[in-house]
């Protein structure tokens, strides 16, 4: 039929159109509303601010706090009534500013930068009035907001009621949100200039001015430094310094006045740290500095930590300025040996070409050989270039300290660019010999454009995909809230310490032990204990072979999950509180780094059989429980392998150990096998290369194995990009994917065969039936992708606001459903 048209032949909006899409009733009005008492402006750096402060422009503050100011003016008798007070404010009389100062004192405001990818995208600050029209931001909170000062804007909101102010002050103040909820490490580690400053202070130069002099105290040394009698990098000896890091307590106690070798710069850096923090006598780069901040976060309370951060910030900025680090053309010198290195490798390449022409080498071997030769050449040039840099070369300092850039980038400026890829992602076996300082030839420039454009296109695609993934994750997990203290389960996860050693931080830390951790019949930690970073380290060092920990995968709570199975909240380091929306935190922790994951499937030089998805698409594939591209064949039972081949096909015969009929697997001729003729395999082992299908893993090995498989596979993608995420977040999502069972035999329950039922409801119904002497129902677990799982939620309000709006609403209306409002989203609506 033809749509009903309005004036000007425009089809009228249907009811369903009003409800669906980003601009529809659900997402526009019910899940997101415009708010009063808010403003937005460009942000600039406020290096003088304390961690819990932000600079608020005067005009903006006056407008935001207008009603408060007006009431206060009347109370103080500066104005007779509200109307005249309003007039005073609008004319910005001198009284008004004094009153504003008074009101703003201890009244936090919320700052938010879109896109808010995780909960640290909105934080509370105490406003400080500033001139101008730009909001000032503390440099260290930029990481959490993912902000920079190239024209970003931020929004300000004013919490009105006293409860809202208290929540902002206690829960959302930036100084209280130092740890990342995704991995539990500090998120406010110093960066860029601050690192450069501290690095500059801790570097040593041989035989600098004042080398070997002795000083009676740190004060005397700093006076000598000011007078210009000693260089900041000179090795000097000083009395009365605090305990060094590698010094035993008793040695220090017995002789606190000893002479210690250090530099003036290091003395200055150490003054930023607390009195009882050991003296750091080494070069501090990004890594080391982050580790020190981490130690402080675990040792001191939030207030002291904020002071340390501010002190390090001030020292870093001051000395980055005093260091006078600049970049000149002479700082990037191309190594003199470059022509010789290139000539040597040209000869090698020529040899390879000759062999190829004579037919000794295949096309593929030639490519590999050339790529190896030129990669080697690039590395040799890079090494020669690094040798040419002095310790205090500005560009080298930036890269070496971790402040900005890396050796690879410097190599392209001063060494040689090396090999680049073509649009299909294959490496072109002819190198770019020039560097940016010498300038590229026209041809070199042209091949470089492939990679550059691909990078830009990927980034644009990635952002959208990642945002959509976050949205689906939030929808599937939003109803998971900490509901009870203890669910009473006796199941847990077994962690093999030796296997997981490298990742203990993301697997073991922050959990509650289910059984005692035992090493050589000695109990290291008892059941019910929370595993801190220190305890995890001890468990590893004492030689515990395996531990059993509580996990959300095994939690028996009817609604949400329980405190003990979740463990500690990574953002606080304490046991998670009741009512904490851990589902949302999990979804944000997984979604937020999504943008960093690389997009495309890379083809390694067109090698067949390497067509495995990586990066973000792989994460989506796993969470949506899709059959992977190029999936592996899996042994469905344990048995022995016999491989038969004819011209066209290969068949893998699996002879089961229990003597039943053998099972044939047909595979293509060029599929890569992971087994050989006569091998023994266990059920669930891969027979060919590729990713295993999660549905098959579930069918053959059961729930526990598919849970571990999904968590580990997603982790491997994030780890390959160096993104730390705690396992518990991934487990929470996987728990939501496996919460339904499909009925085989309904028995005496009220379910229908083939119906999808919540696993907890199912076991409750079964218990009730069995208690009355009836026959229990049987069912098998079902793995649902996150989109399906969030539409299969018990709450229709939540599902309607997600996808397929009209279908969900009509279904709910027909069944006459009511919504118990247990999840987060329903209540927002």
Secondary structure as the mmCIF struct_conf table of DSSP 4:
data_model
#
loop_
_struct_conf.conf_type_id
_struct_conf.id
_struct_conf.beg_label_comp_id
_struct_conf.beg_label_asym_id
_struct_conf.beg_label_seq_id
_struct_conf.end_label_comp_id
_struct_conf.end_label_asym_id
_struct_conf.end_label_seq_id
HELX_LH_PP_P HELX_LH_PP_P1 UNK A 2 UNK A 4
STRN STRN1 UNK A 5 UNK A 5
HELX_RH_3T_P HELX_RH_3T_P1 UNK A 7 UNK A 9
HELX_LH_PP_P HELX_LH_PP_P2 UNK A 10 UNK A 10
STRN STRN2 UNK A 11 UNK A 11
HELX_LH_PP_P HELX_LH_PP_P3 UNK A 12 UNK A 14
HELX_RH_AL_P HELX_RH_AL_P1 UNK A 15 UNK A 19
BEND BEND1 UNK A 20 UNK A 21
TURN_TY1_P TURN_TY1_P1 UNK A 22 UNK A 23
BEND BEND2 UNK A 24 UNK A 24
HELX_RH_PI_P HELX_RH_PI_P1 UNK A 25 UNK A 30
BEND BEND3 UNK A 31 UNK A 31
BEND BEND4 UNK A 36 UNK A 37
STRN STRN3 UNK A 38 UNK A 45
TURN_TY1_P TURN_TY1_P2 UNK A 47 UNK A 48
BEND BEND5 UNK A 49 UNK A 49
TURN_TY1_P TURN_TY1_P3 UNK A 51 UNK A 52
STRN STRN4 UNK A 53 UNK A 57
HELX_RH_AL_P HELX_RH_AL_P2 UNK A 58 UNK A 64
TURN_TY1_P TURN_TY1_P4 UNK A 65 UNK A 65
HELX_RH_AL_P HELX_RH_AL_P3 UNK A 66 UNK A 76
TURN_TY1_P TURN_TY1_P5 UNK A 77 UNK A 77
BEND BEND6 UNK A 78 UNK A 81
HELX_RH_AL_P HELX_RH_AL_P4 UNK A 82 UNK A 90
TURN_TY1_P TURN_TY1_P6 UNK A 91 UNK A 92
HELX_RH_AL_P HELX_RH_AL_P5 UNK A 94 UNK A 104
TURN_TY1_P TURN_TY1_P7 UNK A 105 UNK A 106
STRN STRN5 UNK A 108 UNK A 112
BEND BEND7 UNK A 114 UNK A 115
BEND BEND8 UNK A 118 UNK A 118
HELX_RH_3T_P HELX_RH_3T_P2 UNK A 119 UNK A 121
STRN STRN6 UNK A 122 UNK A 130
BEND BEND9 UNK A 131 UNK A 133
STRN STRN7 UNK A 135 UNK A 137
HELX_RH_3T_P HELX_RH_3T_P3 UNK A 139 UNK A 141
HELX_RH_AL_P HELX_RH_AL_P6 UNK A 142 UNK A 145
TURN_TY1_P TURN_TY1_P8 UNK A 146 UNK A 146
TURN_TY1_P TURN_TY1_P9 UNK A 149 UNK A 151
STRN STRN8 UNK A 153 UNK A 158
BEND BEND10 UNK A 161 UNK A 161
HELX_RH_AL_P HELX_RH_AL_P7 UNK A 162 UNK A 167
HELX_RH_PI_P HELX_RH_PI_P2 UNK A 168 UNK A 172
STRN STRN9 UNK A 173 UNK A 173
HELX_RH_3T_P HELX_RH_3T_P4 UNK A 174 UNK A 176
STRN STRN10 UNK A 179 UNK A 179
TURN_TY1_P TURN_TY1_P10 UNK A 181 UNK A 183
BEND BEND11 UNK A 184 UNK A 185
STRN STRN11 UNK A 186 UNK A 186
BEND BEND12 UNK A 187 UNK A 187
TURN_TY1_P TURN_TY1_P11 UNK A 192 UNK A 192
HELX_RH_AL_P HELX_RH_AL_P8 UNK A 193 UNK A 202
TURN_TY1_P TURN_TY1_P12 UNK A 206 UNK A 207
TURN_TY1_P TURN_TY1_P13 UNK A 209 UNK A 212
STRN STRN12 UNK A 214 UNK A 215
BEND BEND13 UNK A 216 UNK A 217
HELX_RH_AL_P HELX_RH_AL_P9 UNK A 218 UNK A 227
TURN_TY1_P TURN_TY1_P14 UNK A 228 UNK A 228
BEND BEND14 UNK A 229 UNK A 230
TURN_TY1_P TURN_TY1_P15 UNK A 232 UNK A 233
STRN STRN13 UNK A 235 UNK A 239
BEND BEND15 UNK A 240 UNK A 240
STRN STRN14 UNK A 244 UNK A 244
TURN_TY1_P TURN_TY1_P16 UNK A 245 UNK A 246
BEND BEND16 UNK A 247 UNK A 247
HELX_RH_AL_P HELX_RH_AL_P10 UNK A 249 UNK A 254
TURN_TY1_P TURN_TY1_P17 UNK A 255 UNK A 257
STRN STRN15 UNK A 259 UNK A 263
HELX_RH_AL_P HELX_RH_AL_P11 UNK A 264 UNK A 270
TURN_TY1_P TURN_TY1_P18 UNK A 271 UNK A 272
BEND BEND17 UNK A 273 UNK A 273
TURN_TY1_P TURN_TY1_P19 UNK A 275 UNK A 276
BEND BEND18 UNK A 277 UNK A 277
HELX_LH_PP_P HELX_LH_PP_P4 UNK A 278 UNK A 278
STRN STRN16 UNK A 279 UNK A 279
BEND BEND19 UNK A 282 UNK A 282
HELX_RH_AL_P HELX_RH_AL_P12 UNK A 286 UNK A 299
BEND BEND20 UNK A 300 UNK A 300
HELX_RH_AL_P HELX_RH_AL_P13 UNK A 302 UNK A 323
TURN_TY1_P TURN_TY1_P20 UNK A 324 UNK A 324
HELX_RH_3T_P HELX_RH_3T_P5 UNK A 329 UNK A 331
BEND BEND21 UNK A 332 UNK A 332
HELX_LH_PP_P HELX_LH_PP_P5 UNK A 333 UNK A 335
TURN_TY1_P TURN_TY1_P21 UNK A 336 UNK A 337
HELX_RH_AL_P HELX_RH_AL_P14 UNK A 338 UNK A 357
TURN_TY1_P TURN_TY1_P22 UNK A 358 UNK A 359
BEND BEND22 UNK A 360 UNK A 361
HELX_RH_AL_P HELX_RH_AL_P15 UNK A 363 UNK A 388
BEND BEND23 UNK A 389 UNK A 389
TURN_TY1_P TURN_TY1_P23 UNK A 391 UNK A 392
HELX_RH_AL_P HELX_RH_AL_P16 UNK A 394 UNK A 401
TURN_TY1_P TURN_TY1_P24 UNK A 402 UNK A 402
BEND BEND24 UNK A 403 UNK A 404
HELX_RH_AL_P HELX_RH_AL_P17 UNK A 407 UNK A 414
BEND BEND25 UNK A 415 UNK A 415
STRN STRN17 UNK A 418 UNK A 418
STRN STRN18 UNK A 421 UNK A 421
TURN_TY1_P TURN_TY1_P25 UNK A 423 UNK A 424
BEND BEND26 UNK A 425 UNK A 425
HELX_LH_PP_P HELX_LH_PP_P6 UNK A 426 UNK A 426
STRN STRN19 UNK A 427 UNK A 427
HELX_LH_PP_P HELX_LH_PP_P7 UNK A 428 UNK A 428
BEND BEND27 UNK A 429 UNK A 430
STRN STRN20 UNK A 432 UNK A 432
TURN_TY1_P TURN_TY1_P26 UNK A 436 UNK A 438
HELX_RH_AL_P HELX_RH_AL_P18 UNK A 442 UNK A 477
TURN_TY1_P TURN_TY1_P27 UNK A 478 UNK A 479
STRN STRN21 UNK A 482 UNK A 484
BEND BEND28 UNK A 485 UNK A 485
STRN STRN22 UNK A 493 UNK A 496
HELX_RH_AL_P HELX_RH_AL_P19 UNK A 497 UNK A 500
HELX_RH_3T_P HELX_RH_3T_P6 UNK A 501 UNK A 503
HELX_RH_AL_P HELX_RH_AL_P20 UNK A 504 UNK A 507
TURN_TY1_P TURN_TY1_P28 UNK A 508 UNK A 510
STRN STRN23 UNK A 512 UNK A 513
BEND BEND29 UNK A 514 UNK A 515
STRN STRN24 UNK A 517 UNK A 519
TURN_TY1_P TURN_TY1_P29 UNK A 520 UNK A 521
STRN STRN25 UNK A 522 UNK A 525
TURN_TY1_P TURN_TY1_P30 UNK A 527 UNK A 528
STRN STRN26 UNK A 530 UNK A 530
HELX_RH_AL_P HELX_RH_AL_P21 UNK A 533 UNK A 541
TURN_TY1_P TURN_TY1_P31 UNK A 542 UNK A 543
STRN STRN27 UNK A 546 UNK A 549
HELX_RH_3T_P HELX_RH_3T_P7 UNK A 552 UNK A 554
BEND BEND30 UNK A 558 UNK A 560
STRN STRN28 UNK A 561 UNK A 562
HELX_RH_AL_P HELX_RH_AL_P22 UNK A 563 UNK A 566
STRN STRN29 UNK A 568 UNK A 568
TURN_TY1_P TURN_TY1_P32 UNK A 570 UNK A 572
BEND BEND31 UNK A 573 UNK A 574
STRN STRN30 UNK A 575 UNK A 575
HELX_LH_PP_P HELX_LH_PP_P8 UNK A 576 UNK A 577
TURN_TY1_P TURN_TY1_P33 UNK A 578 UNK A 579
HELX_RH_AL_P HELX_RH_AL_P23 UNK A 582 UNK A 592
HELX_RH_3T_P HELX_RH_3T_P8 UNK A 593 UNK A 596
BEND BEND32 UNK A 597 UNK A 597
BEND BEND33 UNK A 600 UNK A 600
HELX_LH_PP_P HELX_LH_PP_P9 UNK A 601 UNK A 603
BEND BEND34 UNK A 604 UNK A 604
TURN_TY1_P TURN_TY1_P34 UNK A 605 UNK A 606
TURN_TY1_P TURN_TY1_P35 UNK A 608 UNK A 609
HELX_RH_AL_P HELX_RH_AL_P24 UNK A 615 UNK A 623
TURN_TY1_P TURN_TY1_P36 UNK A 624 UNK A 625
HELX_LH_PP_P HELX_LH_PP_P10 UNK A 626 UNK A 628
TURN_TY1_P TURN_TY1_P37 UNK A 629 UNK A 630
STRN STRN31 UNK A 631 UNK A 631
HELX_LH_PP_P HELX_LH_PP_P11 UNK A 632 UNK A 633
STRN STRN32 UNK A 634 UNK A 634
BEND BEND35 UNK A 636 UNK A 637
STRN STRN33 UNK A 639 UNK A 645
BEND BEND36 UNK A 647 UNK A 648
STRN STRN34 UNK A 649 UNK A 656
TURN_TY1_P TURN_TY1_P38 UNK A 657 UNK A 658
BEND BEND37 UNK A 659 UNK A 659
STRN STRN35 UNK A 663 UNK A 668
TURN_TY1_P TURN_TY1_P39 UNK A 669 UNK A 670
HELX_LH_PP_P HELX_LH_PP_P12 UNK A 671 UNK A 672
STRN STRN36 UNK A 673 UNK A 673
BEND BEND38 UNK A 674 UNK A 674
TURN_TY1_P TURN_TY1_P40 UNK A 677 UNK A 678
STRN STRN37 UNK A 680 UNK A 681
TURN_TY1_P TURN_TY1_P41 UNK A 683 UNK A 684
STRN STRN38 UNK A 686 UNK A 686
BEND BEND39 UNK A 687 UNK A 687
STRN STRN39 UNK A 688 UNK A 688
BEND BEND40 UNK A 689 UNK A 690
STRN STRN40 UNK A 691 UNK A 691
HELX_LH_PP_P HELX_LH_PP_P13 UNK A 692 UNK A 693
HELX_RH_AL_P HELX_RH_AL_P25 UNK A 694 UNK A 701
HELX_RH_AL_P HELX_RH_AL_P26 UNK A 703 UNK A 720
TURN_TY1_P TURN_TY1_P42 UNK A 721 UNK A 722
HELX_RH_AL_P HELX_RH_AL_P27 UNK A 727 UNK A 737
TURN_TY1_P TURN_TY1_P43 UNK A 738 UNK A 738
STRN STRN41 UNK A 740 UNK A 745
TURN_TY1_P TURN_TY1_P44 UNK A 747 UNK A 748
BEND BEND41 UNK A 749 UNK A 750
TURN_TY1_P TURN_TY1_P45 UNK A 753 UNK A 754
STRN STRN42 UNK A 756 UNK A 758
HELX_RH_AL_P HELX_RH_AL_P28 UNK A 759 UNK A 771
TURN_TY1_P TURN_TY1_P46 UNK A 772 UNK A 773
HELX_LH_PP_P HELX_LH_PP_P14 UNK A 775 UNK A 777
STRN STRN43 UNK A 778 UNK A 782
HELX_RH_AL_P HELX_RH_AL_P29 UNK A 786 UNK A 791
TURN_TY1_P TURN_TY1_P47 UNK A 792 UNK A 792
BEND BEND42 UNK A 793 UNK A 794
HELX_RH_AL_P HELX_RH_AL_P30 UNK A 796 UNK A 800
TURN_TY1_P TURN_TY1_P48 UNK A 801 UNK A 802
BEND BEND43 UNK A 803 UNK A 803
HELX_RH_AL_P HELX_RH_AL_P31 UNK A 805 UNK A 815
TURN_TY1_P TURN_TY1_P49 UNK A 816 UNK A 816
BEND BEND44 UNK A 823 UNK A 823
HELX_RH_AL_P HELX_RH_AL_P32 UNK A 824 UNK A 828
#
